Amino acid sequence: MELEFRRPELEDRELINSHLAKQFSRSCEQTFANTYLWSRHYNVVFTIVEDTLVFMKDDEEPAFTFPIGHPEGVKTAIDTMMEYCEEKGIEFQMYNITEGQFAAIEEFYPGRFQIEYDRDVADYVYETEKLAILKGKKYHGKRNHINRFLEMYPNWSYEAMSEDNIEECFQMALAWREENECETDDEKLAEMCVTLNYLRLFKELEVVGGVLKIDGKVVAFTIGEAVCSDTLVVHIEKAFADIQGAYPMINKEFVLHEAMGKYEYVNREEDTGSEGLRKAKLSYRPVFLVEKGVVTKKEETEQ
């Protein structure tokens, strides 16, 4: 059998969003903007199977996402994908599968599949109010960094990202790229390409952003969007390292202005296995993690 896969394009936004709206997920990948911009780096394509949306990583070992659509079409879509893999002579596997999705797979196919969770790709989810207010002993260190920022840079300001300051953010991102030697690191370079495209397509992607300035000059910015009705996901956050407190300040101000009163939670994505990043994300006290893993068939002897 043949399934027609193609790479997401801007004109697919309405189609893909119409399917994403049929599910409830706090996983950071479950937005059009994130999928579209990263599809170039990870060779992600998509198709519609049994009126469900399915993404596939098209590499040496293809893997599918959980079908997104009405429940009655999900099992049929998985059956179709398994048949597709069998005809192609490739192993059937699924990636970025959450606990809830694996529970559904278990219900459809009791004991036939196994999941291996990857801690490095688990999303950190926080209570919006706690990130915005930073109240209590647990956030004492964060408040100290912010107070130091306020003392050193009294002429700071926060602005919502808009067409009026996008170009300034673009230039700041280019300076950040040079400062962090992104050209010598493939992953850093890929993330910077995505960052620049978020800025370039800010209006078309309908995302939100925040900009931190000192003396009228951009020193930090962040970009995010709603992933579901109660959660805002932060995709991009950049600040100059030599501006003490810039990172906690843009984090706090963005959440305060763009999430407070609108969303219960903020998803700040994964740590990619970086020890420093993991320590930083844990220091903000996540309320829970969105665990994700790879699903494969169990060996016959295991069933």
C-alpha positions as CSV (number, residue, x, y, z in Angstrom):
1,M,0.0,0.0,0.0
2,E,1.1,3.6,-0.5
3,L,0.8,6.5,1.9
4,E,1.5,9.9,0.5
5,F,3.8,11.8,2.8
6,R,4.9,15.4,2.3
7,R,6.8,18.0,4.2
8,P,4.7,20.6,6.1
9,E,4.5,24.0,4.4
10,L,3.0,27.3,5.6
11,E,-0.1,26.7,3.5
12,D,-0.8,23.5,5.5
13,R,-1.2,25.4,8.8
14,E,-5.0,25.4,8.7
15,L,-5.2,21.7,7.8
16,I,-2.7,20.7,10.5
17,N,-4.2,22.9,13.2
18,S,-7.7,21.5,12.5
19,H,-6.4,18.1,13.5
20,L,-4.3,19.3,16.4
21,A,-7.5,20.9,17.8
22,K,-9.1,17.4,18.1
23,Q,-6.7,16.4,20.9
24,F,-5.6,17.6,24.3
25,S,-1.9,17.5,24.7
26,R,0.7,19.6,26.6
27,S,3.6,18.1,24.6
28,C,5.7,20.9,23.1
29,E,5.8,19.3,19.7
30,Q,2.0,19.5,19.2
31,T,1.9,22.9,17.5
32,F,2.1,23.7,13.8
33,A,4.9,26.3,14.2
34,N,7.2,23.9,16.1
35,T,6.6,21.1,13.7
36,Y,6.9,23.2,10.6
37,L,10.1,24.9,11.6
38,W,11.9,21.8,12.9
39,S,10.7,19.5,10.0
40,R,13.6,20.7,7.9
41,H,16.2,19.6,10.5
42,Y,14.6,16.3,11.5
43,N,13.2,15.4,8.1
44,V,9.6,15.3,9.3
45,V,6.8,14.6,6.8
46,F,3.1,14.1,7.3
47,T,0.0,12.4,5.9
48,I,-3.7,12.0,6.6
49,V,-4.7,8.4,7.5
50,E,-8.3,7.5,8.3
51,D,-9.0,11.2,8.9
52,T,-6.2,11.4,11.4
53,L,-2.9,13.4,11.2
54,V,0.3,11.4,11.3
55,F,3.8,12.7,11.2
56,M,6.8,10.6,10.3
57,K,10.5,11.0,10.8
58,D,11.8,10.1,7.4
59,D,15.3,8.8,8.1
60,E,17.2,5.5,8.2
61,E,14.8,4.2,10.8
62,P,11.4,5.8,10.1
63,A,9.1,6.4,13.0
64,F,5.5,7.7,13.3
65,T,3.7,9.9,15.8
66,F,0.5,8.9,17.5
67,P,-2.4,9.5,15.0
68,I,-4.2,12.8,15.9
69,G,-7.9,12.8,15.3
70,H,-11.2,11.3,16.5
71,P,-10.7,8.1,18.5
72,E,-12.6,5.9,16.1
73,G,-10.0,6.5,13.4
74,V,-6.9,6.1,15.5
75,K,-6.7,2.3,15.7
76,T,-7.4,2.0,12.0
77,A,-4.7,4.5,11.3
78,I,-2.2,2.5,13.4
79,D,-3.2,-0.7,11.6
80,T,-2.6,1.0,8.3
81,M,0.8,2.2,9.4
82,M,1.8,-1.3,10.5
83,E,0.7,-2.7,7.2
84,Y,2.7,0.0,5.4
85,C,5.8,-0.9,7.4
86,E,5.3,-4.6,6.7
87,E,5.1,-4.0,3.0
88,K,8.2,-1.8,3.1
89,G,10.1,-4.3,5.1
90,I,10.8,-1.8,7.9
91,E,10.3,-2.0,11.7
92,F,7.2,-0.3,13.0
93,Q,7.9,2.2,15.7
94,M,6.4,5.4,17.1
95,Y,8.1,8.3,18.7
96,N,7.3,11.2,21.1
97,I,4.6,8.9,22.6
98,T,3.2,10.2,25.9
99,E,1.9,8.1,28.8
100,G,-1.7,8.8,27.8
101,Q,-1.1,7.8,24.2
102,F,0.7,4.6,25.3
103,A,-2.3,3.8,27.5
104,A,-4.5,4.0,24.4
105,I,-2.1,1.8,22.4
106,E,-2.3,-0.8,25.3
107,E,-6.0,-0.7,25.1
108,F,-6.0,-1.2,21.4
109,Y,-3.3,-3.9,21.4
110,P,-3.0,-5.5,24.9
111,G,0.6,-6.6,25.6
112,R,1.8,-6.2,22.0
113,F,3.9,-3.1,22.4
114,Q,6.5,-1.7,24.7
115,I,7.7,1.9,25.4
116,E,11.1,3.2,26.3
117,Y,10.9,6.7,27.8
118,D,13.7,9.2,27.1
119,R,14.3,11.5,30.1
120,D,16.2,13.9,27.8
121,V,13.1,14.8,25.8
122,A,10.7,15.1,28.8
123,D,9.0,18.6,28.9
124,Y,9.2,20.7,32.0
125,V,5.8,22.1,32.9
126,Y,5.3,24.8,35.6
127,E,2.5,26.6,37.3
128,T,2.1,30.0,35.6
129,E,1.6,32.0,38.8
130,K,4.7,30.6,40.4
131,L,6.9,31.5,37.5
132,A,5.4,35.0,37.3
133,I,5.5,35.8,41.0
134,L,8.5,33.7,42.2
135,K,7.2,33.7,45.8
136,G,8.7,31.8,48.7
137,K,12.1,30.4,49.8
138,K,12.4,28.0,46.8
139,Y,12.7,31.0,44.5
140,H,15.0,33.1,46.7
141,G,17.9,32.6,44.2
142,K,15.8,33.7,41.2
143,R,14.7,36.8,43.0
144,N,18.3,37.7,43.9
145,H,19.3,37.5,40.2
146,I,16.3,39.6,39.2
147,N,17.0,42.2,42.0
148,R,20.6,42.4,40.8
149,F,19.4,43.0,37.3
150,L,17.0,45.8,38.5
151,E,19.9,47.4,40.5
152,M,22.3,47.3,37.6
153,Y,20.0,48.2,34.8
154,P,17.3,50.7,36.1
155,N,16.6,51.8,32.5
156,W,15.1,48.4,31.5
157,S,11.8,47.9,29.7
158,Y,9.6,45.0,28.6
159,E,7.6,45.0,25.3
160,A,5.4,42.5,23.6
161,M,7.0,41.3,20.4
162,S,5.5,43.0,17.4
163,E,6.4,44.1,13.9
164,D,7.8,47.2,15.4
165,N,10.7,45.4,17.2
166,I,11.1,42.2,15.2
167,E,14.1,43.6,13.3
168,E,15.8,44.6,16.5
169,C,15.3,41.1,17.8
170,F,16.7,39.7,14.6
171,Q,19.8,41.7,14.9
172,M,20.2,40.7,18.6
173,A,19.8,37.0,17.5
174,L,22.6,37.4,14.9
175,A,24.9,38.9,17.6
176,W,23.9,36.1,20.0
177,R,24.8,33.5,17.2
178,E,28.3,35.0,16.8
179,E,28.8,35.4,20.5
180,N,28.0,31.7,21.1
181,E,30.0,30.3,18.1
182,C,26.9,28.6,16.7
183,E,28.7,28.0,13.3
184,T,30.9,25.3,15.0
185,D,28.0,23.4,16.6
186,D,25.4,21.7,14.4
187,E,22.7,21.6,17.1
188,K,23.2,25.2,18.1
189,L,23.2,26.2,14.4
190,A,20.0,24.3,13.8
191,E,18.3,26.0,16.8
192,M,19.5,29.4,15.6
193,C,18.1,28.8,12.1
194,V,14.8,27.9,13.7
195,T,15.0,31.0,16.0
196,L,15.6,33.3,13.0
197,N,12.7,31.7,11.1
198,Y,10.4,32.2,14.1
199,L,11.2,35.9,13.9
200,R,11.0,36.1,10.1
201,L,7.6,34.4,10.1
202,F,6.3,35.8,13.4
203,K,3.1,37.2,12.0
204,E,2.4,34.2,9.7
205,L,2.8,31.6,12.5
206,E,0.6,33.6,14.9
207,V,2.9,33.1,17.9
208,V,3.5,35.5,20.8
209,G,6.8,37.0,22.1
210,G,8.3,39.2,24.7
211,V,11.3,41.6,24.4
212,L,13.6,42.8,27.2
213,K,15.5,46.1,26.6
214,I,18.1,48.1,28.4
215,D,18.5,51.7,27.4
216,G,16.3,51.0,24.4
217,K,18.5,48.1,23.2
218,V,17.3,44.5,22.9
219,V,19.2,42.2,25.3
220,A,16.7,39.3,25.5
221,F,13.6,37.9,23.8
222,T,11.4,34.9,24.0
223,I,8.7,33.3,21.7
224,G,5.9,31.0,22.6
225,E,2.4,29.9,21.8
226,A,-0.6,28.0,23.2
227,V,-0.2,24.2,22.9
228,C,-3.7,23.6,24.4
229,S,-6.4,25.5,26.3
230,D,-4.5,25.7,29.6
231,T,-0.8,25.7,28.6
232,L,1.5,28.1,26.9
233,V,4.7,26.6,25.5
234,V,8.0,28.6,25.4
235,H,9.8,27.6,22.2
236,I,12.6,30.2,22.1
237,E,14.5,32.2,24.8
238,K,17.7,34.1,24.1
239,A,19.6,36.6,26.3
240,F,23.1,38.0,26.3
241,A,25.1,36.0,28.9
242,D,27.0,39.1,30.1
243,I,23.8,40.8,31.2
244,Q,23.4,39.4,34.7
245,G,19.8,38.3,35.4
246,A,18.6,38.7,31.8
247,Y,17.4,35.2,31.5
248,P,15.3,35.0,34.7
249,M,14.0,38.5,34.0
250,I,12.8,37.8,30.4
251,N,11.3,34.5,31.7
252,K,9.4,36.3,34.5
253,E,8.2,39.2,32.4
254,F,7.1,37.1,29.5
255,V,5.1,34.8,31.7
256,L,3.6,37.7,33.7
257,H,2.5,39.6,30.5
258,E,1.6,36.8,28.1
259,A,0.5,33.8,30.3
260,M,-0.7,35.1,33.6
261,G,-4.5,35.0,33.8
262,K,-4.7,33.2,30.4
263,Y,-3.0,29.8,31.0
264,E,-2.6,27.6,34.1
265,Y,0.7,26.1,33.0
266,V,3.8,27.0,31.1
267,N,5.8,24.3,29.2
268,R,9.5,25.2,28.9
269,E,10.3,22.2,26.8
270,E,13.1,19.6,27.4
271,D,16.7,19.8,28.5
272,T,18.1,17.7,25.7
273,G,20.3,15.9,28.2
274,S,22.4,18.9,29.0
275,E,23.4,18.8,32.7
276,G,23.5,22.6,33.0
277,L,20.1,23.0,31.3
278,R,18.6,20.3,33.5
279,K,19.8,22.0,36.6
280,A,18.4,25.3,35.5
281,K,15.0,23.9,34.6
282,L,14.7,21.9,37.8
283,S,15.6,25.1,39.8
284,Y,12.2,26.6,38.6
285,R,10.4,23.7,40.3
286,P,8.3,22.0,37.6
287,V,4.9,20.8,38.7
288,F,5.2,17.8,36.4
289,L,7.1,16.5,33.4
290,V,5.5,15.4,30.1
291,E,7.3,12.1,29.6
292,K,7.8,10.9,26.0
293,G,9.2,7.7,24.6
294,V,9.6,5.3,21.6
295,V,7.1,2.5,21.1
296,T,8.1,-0.7,19.4
297,K,6.6,-4.2,19.1
298,K,7.5,-6.7,21.8
299,E,9.4,-9.8,20.7
300,E,7.2,-12.9,20.3
301,T,8.8,-14.5,23.3
302,E,7.9,-11.5,25.5
303,Q,4.2,-11.6,24.7
